[in-house]
């Protein structure tokens, strides 16, 4: 008769456990996958240019990039830009703003808004005259009224015919207040209907801080910020019709009436005026574009100065701005080599940075540090320094720029000792791999 032997049962159990441990635990820990390194995102120090834009402390002002680009998306060279084989792209955010943030009376800058809104409703090809309009009594009365108020006008007579281009030329180059009203009525039926359309257009184009209450800017209620009006200057400079009118010499209009160009100012500084005017409430208001040539590349920006006290101050402020532009426009680091966007740490204590492997630059003037970094990383356990493990993409100068991320130091295998002494993370990694 057999007897139950507890010692034998225990011995068999222990032996079985030892066999299982050696046969399963050992291979599982020694040969199984390692746990992935944990990831902590980091933000590199911002790279800044040596010269920031110099803008007036008074009034309100702003500048916005208007950068020539070729078909590949790279900055165009000066020769390419001069040949006209380029498109224009506007910056998303201002390069810089100055003065206060409250809207100020914009004077004749309102006429540039009128031109843009009218051309949006009544498109015209550059150099083409466009449809003709026979002036009516209201148009002539505007001329008489504005002349009596000593406001800028270009003479008209009832019944004479003006083309769309001629009306735009009189308003933009001659700063004709009567032609601003005439264009508004011609395109929209009435000045009030134009104002409704214009304010809707401003809102739709992201200029919520700018409002017009007339077509010519004589009323103080037509007001805006430097940031908004810099965008207006950029839109005007990149509109083929307006740009063509501004760059052409003032020519004779209807009835041999010449128009003097009121927009030009400091061309020797690389500045092209878009609108220049003065009112008692608004002071000197100036919309413009400016160009800086650095080597074989050209950088163009648009600007707006509102509330300048006088022309001497405007001259000094523009000269200071252009000096800072010539010093600040350069190849700017967007993704600098070695910039870290993440830190990887292993369960056994090794750590390494995920750093930019291939630097990326953009030609321009620094507005702000690249933003909205999007980091995508592979699952990493071990790896040698320099191994590519992912990508980083940032928003810079209105476009997405990306580069590879690589390890800045080696993540080593912890060895069999660590594996055997840390079964939980090793077994967990094995289970997660199934």
Residue, then its C-alpha position, 0 to 999 in steps of 0.5 A: x500500500x502506497x503512502x502519501x509523501x508530502x516531501x516528494x510532492x514538494x520536491x517535484x513541484x520545486x523541480x518543476x518550477x525550477x525547470x519552468x524558470x530555466x526553460x521559460x523565464x530565462x529565455x523570456x527575459x534574456x531573449x525577449x524585447x526590451x521596453x520602449x524608452x519613454x519620451x518627454x517633449x522639449x522646446x529648444x531655445x529660440x534662435x533670433x536674428x541680430x537686428x530686430x525691426x525698428x518701428x515708431x513708438x508713437x501711432x500704430x505701425x506694422x510690417x508684413x513679409x511679401x516674399x518672392x518665391x519661385x515655382x519650387x517654393x524657394x526664395x527667388x533670386x534678385x535676377x529672378x525677381x527682376x525678371x518678373x518670373x515669380x509669385x508673391x506670398x504674404x506672411x501669415x503674421x506681422x514681422x513686427x508691430x509698433x506703437x499702440x494697438x488701438x485703431x487710428x484714423x487711416x486717411x487716404x489709406x482707405x482709398x487703397x481699401x476702396x481699390x481692392x474691394x472694387x477690383x474684387x467686385x469688378x475684376x480688371x486685367x493689368x494694363x487693360x482700361x476696363x469698362x467705361x462709366x459716364x459721370x453723372x451730376x452726383x460725381x461732379x457735385x462731389x468734385x465741387x464739394x471736396x474742392x471747396x473743403x480744400x481736399x484733394x480732387x481731380x477735376x471732372x465734368x458731368x457726362x464725360x466718360x472715365x474707364x475703370x483704370x482711369x478712375x483707379x489711377x486718379x484715386x490711387x496716384x492723385x488721391x482723388x476723394x471724388x473719384x473714391x466716391x464715384x468708384x464706390x457708387x459705380x461698383x456697388x450702386x451707392x456709397x452705403x452699399x460699398x461700405x457694407x461690402x468693404x467692412x465684410x471684405x475686411x472681416x473676411x480677410x482677417x482685419x477685424x480691427x479695421x473699419x471704414x465709414x467712407x470711401x476716401x478716409x476723410x472721416x475719422x471713423x475710417x480707422x485701422x491698426x498698423x498690422x491690418x494696414x500693413x496687410x492692406x499695403x501687401x495686398x495692394x502691392x501684389x494686386x497686378x492692377x494696383x501694382x501696375x498703376x503705382x509703378x507707371x509714370x502718371x499719365x494724362x487722363x480724360x481731357x488731358x488732365x495730368x495726375x501727380x503721383x502722391x504715393x512716392x517717398x524715399x525711393x532711394x531707401x528701397x521704398x515704394x509708396x502705396x498711399x501717403x496722406x495727412x489729416x489733422x486727426x490721423x497725422x501722416x499715414x503711409x502705406x508702402x513696400x520695401x525691398x532689401x537685397x542680400x547677395x543674390x536674394x531679395x526680401x520684400x516687406x509691406x508696411x504701414x505707419x499711421x499717426x506720424x506727427x510730421x514728414x520729418x518724423x516719417x523720414x527719420x522713422x523710415x530710415x531707421x526701419x530700413x537700416x534695421x532691415x538691411x542688418x536683419x534680413x539674412x538666412x534664418x535658422x528654422x530647424x537648427x542642427x542639434x536642437x533637441x525636441x525630445x528626450x528619450x529615457x530607458x527603463x535601465x537609466x540611459x537617456x538621449x536627445x532626439x535632435x535635428x539632424x539636417x538643419x533647415x533655414x529660410x531667407x527672411x527677417x525674423x518675426x518669431x520663433x518657429x511654432x507648433x512643433x509636431x514631433x513623430x518618433x519611432x518606438x526606440x529601445x536601443x540605438x547608436x548615436x546618429x540613428x534616425x528615429x523620427x521627424x519634427x515639423x514646425x510652422x515658420x514664415x507661413x509654411x511647414x518646415x520639417x527635418x529628421x530627428x536623430x539620437x544625440x547619444x547611444x542607448x545601449x542594451x542593459x545586458x543579461x544581469x538587468x534583464x534577469x533582475x527586472x522581469x516585470x518590464x521585460x515580460x510586459x514588453x514581451x506581452x505588448x509585442x504579441 
